[in-house]
Every structure is written in C-alpha cells, then in structure tokens.
Amino acid sequence: MEIRRFYTVIEETHEEGGRELARPLKKVCSAAVIKNPFAGSYVEDLTPLVDLGEKLGKLLAERAVAALGGDAPESYGKAAIVGMDGEREHAAALLHPKLGAPFRVAVNGGKAILPSAKKMGGPGTSIDIPLHFKDAMMVRSHFDAMEVRIVDAPRADEIVVAVAVTNGGRPHPRVGGLKKEEVRGEDGLR
C-alpha cells in the first residue's frame, strides 16, 4: 500500500441557528491518499483493492475515533474519490466488500448499513460523506453529511479514501422520526 498522505479534519459545532448546543457536535474525517495500482488500465480482478480496503478500514476508523477525543461515535460514513486515470469501480472495491467490518469494530457496533459515496475527480474535488446513526439507519436526527476535500488530491493515479464519525446527530433536530433512545438495535433499521 502506497500512502502519500493522511488527512484528518475535525469540525466542532458549538452554536447553530442562534442557539448554543448543550454539547459540541464533533464530526471527524480521516482520509488517506493512496496510489491506485490499476490507474490507466482495465483489470478484471480487483481483489488487491478489496484487501486494501480492509486495512484502510481499520487504520482510518481507528484514527477517526481517536480524534473524537473520548466521545463515543454515534454516526458513521465512508467515501472515495478516484483520480481520472481510475474507475469508480476501484472506489467500490475499496469501500464495500471488506472496509466495513474493521470500521464497525472501531466504533463498537455498527448494525446499520455503512452509507457511502464515490466519485471521480482531480485535485481539490470535494465529496460529501453521508452519515447516519451506526446502529439503526432510521434515526432521522442523524441523517447528515460531512464535506471533505484535499487540495492536492487525488492526482490522476491516486484515490482518496475517507471515513467519518460523529459524536451526535444534527444540532437541534426537530423533524420527528425514530429517536436514538428508542432504538431496539435488532435489524440495523430500527
């Protein structure tokens, strides 16, 4: 695995809508800029990227959870931006088959689906990492996103792989739906 850069962003919200939050909302993204071994060529077997996704899932999730500073993770998400000599399928290979298992270990749970986004682009391309409650997808207060971009990545032969965690849902949620205190945690939905 060739990693050119690690990138960690901590967004901390103390006030929104003119009202102070009872506790600051932290959103953390941990990302890696990696060399795409398949840039510039079509390859049928993407197993090396699948296996790399597992390693990155552990590494990035542990870094993100640590950056929460002791707060328990509540929401999570993942994303990747593939440089222009690659394919979106390269992002899928990194994000889907194996990245989730070590991510769930790092957040101490994760029964809900791990939402994801992928796109292609050049240096400075932004991506919104979708977020939702880690143990029950239908907790509406935690439907959110975290925008991330790295000024000099991805280059044409690189991939930005990113994970995000939060210590809570949106500030001052009031659109109804299942509350986190009501979660049964049986099926990843409710």
C-alpha positions in Angstrom: 0.0 0.0 0.0 1.5 3.3 -1.1 0.1 6.1 1.1 1.2 9.6 0.1 -0.7 11.5 2.8 -3.0 11.1 5.8 -5.6 13.8 6.4 -7.7 14.3 9.5 -10.4 17.0 9.8 -12.2 17.8 13.0 -15.3 20.0 12.7 -16.7 21.1 16.0 -20.0 23.0 16.2 -20.9 24.9 19.3 -23.8 27.0 18.1 -26.3 26.7 15.3 -29.5 28.7 14.5 -28.5 31.2 17.1 -28.7 28.6 19.8 -25.8 27.1 21.8 -25.6 23.3 21.7 -25.7 21.5 25.1 -22.6 19.6 24.0 -20.4 20.5 20.9 -21.1 18.3 17.9 -17.9 16.8 16.5 -17.6 15.5 13.0 -14.3 13.8 12.2 -13.0 12.7 8.9 -9.9 10.5 8.5 -8.6 10.1 4.9 -5.7 8.5 3.1 -4.4 9.5 -0.3 -3.2 6.2 -1.9 -1.6 5.2 -5.2 -4.1 3.5 -7.5 -2.4 0.3 -8.6 -4.8 0.0 -11.5 -4.8 3.5 -12.8 -4.6 3.7 -16.6 -5.6 0.1 -17.2 -8.7 -2.1 -17.0 -8.2 -5.1 -14.6 -10.9 -7.7 -14.1 -9.7 -8.9 -10.6 -9.8 -6.1 -8.1 -9.0 -8.3 -5.1 -5.9 -6.3 -4.2 -8.1 -3.2 -3.7 -10.7 -5.2 -1.7 -7.9 -6.4 0.6 -6.5 -2.9 0.9 -10.0 -1.6 1.8 -9.9 -3.9 4.9 -6.6 -2.5 6.0 -7.7 1.1 5.4 -11.0 0.5 7.2 -9.1 -0.4 10.4 -6.5 2.3 10.1 -8.8 5.2 9.2 -11.6 4.2 11.5 -9.2 4.0 14.5 -7.7 7.4 13.6 -11.2 9.0 13.3 -12.5 7.5 16.6 -9.3 8.6 18.4 -9.8 12.2 17.0 -13.3 12.3 18.7 -11.3 12.7 21.9 -13.0 10.1 24.0 -16.5 10.8 22.8 -18.5 7.7 21.7 -19.1 7.5 18.0 -22.8 7.7 17.0 -22.8 8.2 13.3 -20.6 7.0 10.5 -20.0 7.0 6.8 -17.4 6.4 4.1 -16.4 7.8 0.7 -13.8 7.7 -2.0 -12.6 10.0 -4.9 -10.9 8.2 -7.7 -8.4 10.2 -9.8 -9.2 10.5 -13.6 -7.0 7.5 -14.6 -9.1 5.2 -12.5 -12.7 4.0 -12.3 -15.5 4.3 -9.8 -15.3 0.5 -9.5 -11.9 1.0 -7.9 -13.7 3.0 -5.1 -16.3 0.3 -4.8 -13.7 -2.4 -4.4 -12.1 -0.4 -1.6 -15.3 0.6 0.2 -17.7 -2.3 0.0 -16.5 -5.8 0.5 -14.2 -5.5 3.5 -13.8 -2.0 4.8 -16.9 -2.1 6.9 -16.0 -4.9 9.3 -13.0 -3.3 10.9 -14.8 0.1 10.9 -17.6 -1.5 12.9 -15.1 -2.8 15.4 -13.6 0.6 15.8 -17.0 2.3 16.5 -18.0 -0.5 18.9 -21.1 -1.6 17.0 -22.5 -0.6 13.6 -25.5 -2.7 12.9 -26.8 -0.2 10.4 -25.6 -0.1 6.8 -22.5 2.0 6.4 -23.5 4.7 3.9 -21.1 5.6 1.2 -20.4 7.9 -1.7 -17.9 7.7 -4.6 -16.9 9.8 -7.5 -14.1 10.7 -9.9 -12.2 13.9 -10.0 -9.0 15.7 -9.8 -7.1 17.6 -7.1 -9.4 19.6 -4.8 -12.5 17.6 -5.7 -14.9 17.7 -2.7 -17.1 14.9 -1.6 -20.0 14.7 0.9 -19.5 11.7 3.2 -23.1 10.6 4.0 -23.7 9.9 7.7 -26.3 8.2 9.8 -26.7 6.5 13.2 -24.4 3.5 13.4 -26.8 1.0 15.0 -30.2 1.9 13.4 -30.5 3.5 10.0 -33.9 5.1 10.6 -32.8 7.6 13.3 -33.7 10.7 11.3 -31.8 13.1 13.6 -28.5 11.6 12.5 -29.1 11.9 8.7 -26.3 14.2 7.7 -23.1 14.6 5.8 -19.5 15.9 6.1 -17.9 17.6 3.2 -14.2 16.9 2.7 -11.6 17.9 0.1 -7.9 17.7 -0.1 -6.3 20.5 -2.1 -3.7 18.4 -4.0 -5.5 15.1 -4.2 -6.4 12.9 -5.9 -3.9 13.1 -8.7 -4.8 11.1 -11.8 -3.2 7.9 -10.4 -4.5 8.2 -6.8 -7.6 7.5 -4.7 -8.7 9.4 -1.7 -10.4 7.0 0.8 -12.2 8.7 3.7 -14.3 7.7 6.7 -16.2 9.9 9.0 -17.6 9.6 12.5 -19.6 11.9 14.7 -20.4 12.2 18.4 -24.1 13.0 17.7 -26.8 14.0 15.3 -27.6 17.3 13.7 -27.9 20.3 16.0 -31.4 20.9 17.4 -33.2 18.1 15.4 -36.9 18.6 15.2 -38.2 16.8 12.1 -39.5 13.8 14.0 -38.9 10.1 13.4 -37.2 7.5 15.5 -35.1 8.8 18.3 -31.8 7.2 19.3 -33.2 6.5 22.7 -35.9 4.4 21.1 -33.6 2.2 19.0 -34.1 -1.6 19.5 -30.9 -2.4 17.5 -32.2 -5.7 16.2 -32.1 -5.3 12.4 -29.9 -2.3 11.7 -33.1 -0.3 10.7 -34.9 0.5 14.0 
